[in-house]
Amino acid sequence: MKTVIEPFRIKVVEPIRMTTEEERQVFIREAGYNPFRIRAEHVLIDLLTDSGTGAMSTRQWAGIMEGDESYAGARSYFRFEEAVRAVFGHRHVIPTHQGRASERLLCRAVVKPGDVIPGNTHFDTTRANIEDSHAEAVDLPIAEARDPGNLHPFKGNIDLDALEACLRTHGRERVPFVLITVTNNSGGGQPVSMANLRATRALCDRYGVPLVLDAARFAENAYFIKLREDGYADRTPREIAREMFSLSDGALMSMKKDAFGNIGGVVSLNSDEWAERVRTLLILTEGFVTYGGLAGRDLEALAIGLEEVLEEEYLRYRIASTAYVGRHLEACGVPLLKPFGGHAVYLDGRAFCEHISNENLPGWSLSVALYERIGLRACEIGNVMFGRQDPATGTWRWPPLDLVRLAIPRRVYTQSHMDYVIEGIDELYRQRRTVRGLRFVHRPPVLPHFTAVFEPVA
Ligand SMILES: Cc1ncc(COP(=O)(O)O)c(C=O)c1O
């Protein structure tokens, strides 16, 4: 049998409110042409993010009822600690309310002004937290990652020569850690190979710099290693994940992705000194060290999610169902980033909207058109998210890729939802010259995509 089926049945359903194109034109105009500002009930298919939007399992919901809400020393914390340590293997397990809280805590704890943090490609909130500590976030992806059509199997890899040059230039005094994001979300959900992680570890050892993983999608990364890297075909995703983490000194994780949580995060560390600093800050802003801003029931659900996400049947379905969307869009000629990511398919905004200049934000304009035409909410990862204006000259620097990410929530949509998405994008691609460019009306200086306001250009 070729068909890969969902390894679950649906027990609870949530209605989708149907809307017309005319209604959506009003909603998006009222939202300042920013899909983040639309009410979710006005969206037909929501592929804005796979973060916190997954469906929990019967076991997770049962775990919610088991949650221990004690302020200190709750049973649910120890369950969580055990589940995290069983995969990550670090000495200290510190819960947080989500990924960016983990980033904030680690940056506050160990990053000094003037520091440099190299990585394969930092996620937007990670970059923002590093910059907020007056340090520099340096992206060093391999050259293949910049070419949307290149079929390199591990486009999430860091460029080892560039990393070595960075470590040589700045040394351990200015590089508090190297951060590798698995899978590389901002670079297209692309995996990092074990060989690249091992070589990064060796470089970090040579320069005495700790290696930290941003592990939001570690299970998808582990499954790609199983599928694509020599020597891993017979290993379980759990074994592969453990090997990945064994190469690291610590990890940050948004558990809203590969732990099936609607909320949650973790900082996992080997260093007693770093853990002490992070825990002190945690108490200041998040909560006591055994709940870190979460309810006991959340900790239970995350502990169970962390086990479920490593089930091979689930990962096979997850990677196959994302590739299904990519393959069908590719067959329609839609320009895409390849290979397809684990959690998302990325449209190439500049190639889709060749008639729109960088200043008029092709990827963002495409995301707005997708909402208006078919009620699909997607997320631009390109000019709006990463474009920077030189304060002296006013000249814009645009990122190498201007992508529109279709992030697929875990265990939420069926194949017919995806068929609707494929048909709609195909139709829009055939009428692509009707997509109108946009320009900024208001651009907040930090993380502009969340709240910026736009208007169509004439
Ligand atoms: C790779 C990566 N790191 C960090 C984060 C931030 O996590 P959160 O949204 O839970 O704050 C995200 C969120 O999408 C992510 O994809």
Ligand as a Chemical Component Dictionary entry (heavy atoms), coordinates in Angstrom:
data_LIG
# 
_chem_comp.id                   LIG 
_chem_comp.type                 NON-POLYMER 
_chem_comp.pdbx_formal_charge   0 
_chem_comp.three_letter_code    LIG 
# 
loop_
_chem_comp_atom.comp_id 
_chem_comp_atom.atom_id 
_chem_comp_atom.alt_atom_id 
_chem_comp_atom.type_symbol 
_chem_comp_atom.charge 
_chem_comp_atom.model_Cartn_x 
_chem_comp_atom.model_Cartn_y 
_chem_comp_atom.model_Cartn_z 
_chem_comp_atom.pdbx_ordinal 
LIG C1 C1 C 0 12.749 27.493 15.690 1  
LIG C2 C2 C 0 11.931 28.277 16.654 2  
LIG N1 N1 N 0 12.501 28.776 17.761 3  
LIG C3 C3 C 0 11.800 29.481 18.662 4  
LIG C4 C4 C 0 10.468 29.749 18.474 5  
LIG C5 C5 C 0 9.727  30.583 19.485 6  
LIG O1 O1 O 0 8.826  29.811 20.198 7  
LIG P1 P1 P 0 7.487  30.392 20.846 8  
LIG O2 O2 O 0 6.594  30.807 19.756 9  
LIG O3 O3 O 0 6.962  29.240 21.652 10 
LIG O4 O4 O 0 7.869  31.542 21.725 11 
LIG C6 C6 C 0 9.826  29.263 17.330 12 
LIG C7 C7 C 0 8.396  29.540 17.113 13 
LIG O5 O5 O 0 7.841  29.380 16.060 14 
LIG C8 C8 C 0 10.584 28.507 16.395 15 
LIG O6 O6 O 0 10.032 28.031 15.269 16 
# 
loop_
_chem_comp_bond.comp_id 
_chem_comp_bond.atom_id_1 
_chem_comp_bond.atom_id_2 
_chem_comp_bond.value_order 
_chem_comp_bond.pdbx_ordinal 
LIG C1 C2 SING 1  
LIG C2 N1 SING 2  
LIG C2 C8 DOUB 3  
LIG N1 C3 DOUB 4  
LIG C3 C4 SING 5  
LIG C4 C5 SING 6  
LIG C4 C6 DOUB 7  
LIG C5 O1 SING 8  
LIG O1 P1 SING 9  
LIG P1 O2 DOUB 10 
LIG P1 O3 SING 11 
LIG P1 O4 SING 12 
LIG C6 C7 SING 13 
LIG C6 C8 SING 14 
LIG C7 O5 DOUB 15 
LIG C8 O6 SING 16 
# 
